[in-house]
Amino acid sequence: MTFHTAPPKHTPTDTLPTYRAKDLTEGGDLAQIVLEDQTYTLRVTRAGKLILTK
């Protein structure tokens, strides 16, 4: 019996666009990201975590 694994369904990380959070926030703690007609807020916390809210 032979088993085959399915190819990965994700894009390798070295081909994904990469952005620094501080570049998106222009050195601050907040940035707005627009996806179609929705605006999201990206916030960098004091602990260095990212929070994305609608």
HELIX and SHEET records of a PDB file:
HELIX    1   1 THR A   13  THR A   15  5                                   3    
HELIX    2   2 ALA A   21  LEU A   24  1                                   4    
SHEET    1   A 3 LEU A  30  LEU A  35  0                                        
SHEET    2   A 3 GLN A  38  VAL A  44 -1                                        
SHEET    3   A 3 LEU A  50  THR A  53 -1                                        
END                                                                             
